[in-house]
């Protein structure tokens, strides 16, 4: 797995993931908020499988042009 998540993308995923989990834990948005775990996991491994078929790469080290 090559990294395809850059630092800004990673920061946004961490913040959004933590916010979703917090809102779900407090009962504000319901159990769907626990999908924030997916955002945290993709940020931790710096790889998003959904980016592959779309050809997206926000990691500056992975760009070769």
C-alpha positions as CSV (number, residue, x, y, z in Angstrom):
1,X,0.0,0.0,0.0
2,X,1.5,3.3,-1.1
3,X,0.5,6.3,0.9
4,X,-2.1,8.4,-1.0
5,X,-3.2,10.8,1.8
6,X,-1.2,14.0,2.4
7,X,-0.7,15.9,5.6
8,X,-3.7,18.4,5.1
9,X,-6.0,15.5,4.1
10,X,-4.8,13.5,7.1
11,X,-5.4,16.4,9.5
12,X,-8.9,16.9,8.2
13,X,-9.7,13.2,8.6
14,X,-8.4,13.2,12.2
15,X,-10.5,16.2,13.2
16,X,-13.6,15.0,11.4
17,X,-13.3,11.5,12.8
18,X,-12.8,12.6,16.3
19,X,-15.8,15.1,16.0
20,X,-18.1,12.3,14.6
21,X,-17.1,9.9,17.3
22,X,-17.6,12.5,20.0
23,X,-21.0,13.5,18.6
24,X,-22.1,9.8,18.5
25,X,-20.8,9.1,22.0
26,X,-22.8,12.0,23.4
27,X,-26.0,10.9,21.5
28,X,-26.2,14.0,19.4
29,X,-26.1,12.3,15.9
30,X,-26.8,8.7,16.7
31,X,-24.7,5.6,16.0
32,X,-23.8,6.5,12.4
33,X,-21.3,8.9,13.9
34,X,-19.1,6.0,14.8
35,X,-18.2,5.8,11.1
36,X,-15.6,8.4,12.2
37,X,-13.5,5.4,13.1
38,X,-13.0,4.8,9.4
39,X,-11.6,8.3,9.0
40,X,-9.2,7.8,11.9
41,X,-8.0,4.5,10.5
42,X,-7.4,5.8,7.0
43,X,-5.5,8.8,8.5
44,X,-3.4,6.5,10.7
45,X,-2.3,4.3,7.8
46,X,-2.2,7.2,5.3
47,X,-4.1,5.1,2.7
48,X,-7.6,5.5,1.4
49,X,-8.9,2.6,-0.8
50,X,-11.6,4.8,-2.2
51,X,-8.9,7.0,-3.8
52,X,-7.5,4.2,-6.0
53,X,-10.3,3.9,-8.6
54,X,-10.7,7.7,-8.6
55,X,-7.0,8.2,-9.2
56,X,-6.7,10.7,-6.3
57,X,-3.4,11.2,-4.5
58,X,-3.1,14.1,-2.0
59,X,0.3,12.9,-0.8
60,X,3.0,15.2,-2.3
61,X,5.7,12.4,-2.1
62,X,3.6,10.2,-4.4
63,X,3.2,12.8,-7.2
64,X,5.8,12.3,-10.0
65,X,5.5,15.3,-12.3
